[in-house]
């Protein structure tokens, strides 16, 4: 065989480089497609708008007897509905008794085209249910280290008690599944918030473990297939460490949400930290009192939805600010949503 001339050698090298580049691009595209094609039409929609648009939303706090109050308040204020409706299983007797009303509201709002988000401010399983908010034995209460170990150890009394409480909400979540409703499910929210009995325990054996237990029980034991899992933390100064210390594992969540209550607001630093979470999954503003501006959402365009907190939206924002945000071209309201029954 004769010697390969330098120009042919260079041509072969170029072709090899282009081939490797093409393979790399195809693999990247395939990975992206895999991320954005799930069994959930709502989650696929969030992937599709990431970097382009953000869905408006508001939470409907108690009473569960009137689970559309704050959604209607937004309509009265802006002339349009938000794109996300949110409810809560809650913890007081009357609200537990009226969980069925809240679930029926979720079904109605789903049929109207809303994105459905449900939270669970749960009672402390070491104490009684129903419970109070800050009576020392309710939502804002503590577990000792010994109690915590018992809670996350399979088969113990506290572990069984937590599963009994999950059985109660699972029946309602099953009704939603029976009606075709996909749920952004956000239990154990603000995992880095130590005021909640479930929060403030970083590391593999901490709050993240209880999240994994909750996920596996509802998905694997109860067989629920309509839950889109939202892993949620609050914007404390320790945020950079918290996104690592409270992450339950990539396979346990679908959306990472940040609750923004610190007076520093929607900073570029918080946004970059949320974007740094591995996996390329959607990120969102899980809760806020002061709403972001349309300009902030334009600059932080990977957020796929924001959810204002009920009455705090109206005490921390002017009417003009709320109206302006809901009319912004990068903010999606109900009339711009695709609908889920098509």
Phi, psi and omega in degrees: 000136180284169179291139176282126181292145183307320183292328176287325177296319178296320179296319179296320179296319179296317180297320179295319178297315180296323179296314179298319179297318179296317179298318180296316180295319179297319180294321178296315180296321179294320178296316179297318180296322180296322179294324189264001176244102179239180178281353183258121179294326180289320179292320175301322179295320178297319175301319186290332182263351182303126182088356184237307185224164177226137181274132176281149179201161176214145178273148175249094180286178181307150013270148176291348174289344180223068190279009176240011189303308187282334173297317178292328178296321176297318179299317179296327184280318189253344184086000180217156178274149171293167180272344181240130173252140180226139176229183187210137176290330173064188197220340180280159185302310183296325180285326173295316180297332183257018177302325180299324178294318178297319180294319177297325176296319179298318178297316179298314182292325176301314181296333178280348177107006178289150163284133186254123178238132177229132178253175174211097169281092189273151172290155176293119183294346177279347181243207185261159173226131003297172183211176177263184180273303186229040180271009180088350180231002185256223183298315176267084179210182186235156168244138174290165178299324178294315178297320180297315179300322178294319182300319185265011176256119185301133174092353179281168182298316180292322178297318178293323179296317178298321179292326176296319178295322177292327176303321182296314180284332179299324179298321178287320178295327177294322177298320177297316179297319179299335179260012175077015186272123172273137188237124165285101187263125188232069177279163175052041185291164184049057187301335179270008180268106185287353178287332176281146182299334183270347192258175173078019179239092180286166175098171187298329182260007184265218184302326179299326179292319178295325176298316179296318178299315180298314178301308185294325180292315182287325183274310187273318182278312181275344174076023180286130182241013183249012186261128171257115192274126180252117175267126193228133176227167182256159188275059175283163178301341180272016189306317183300321176284326185291327179295342176264316186288342182243006181286117182285351182118139187306324183284355184258357180213156182247332182224138174255125184239144178244127174269122187253104178234343178296142185296346177290341174076213188269074185280157176297327180297314179298318180298316180295323178295316178295322178292336183281350180297126184297154172114340178067023181275164180299147173241160185205166172264103187291321177208154170197155172261308172277120182288149173290156174275162177299326180292320177296320179291330176293319180284333181244062195283353179281345174295128185263338172205160170232148179231110175287150182267096167035241187294335182293333176301320186273343177265346184244001179221143176284161177301320179295322178295317180295313180299316182298319180294316183290342178264356183294142184295337180266004180249125183267130173251178187303319182296342179259359179282155187281342186082148186248357185261004182281000000 
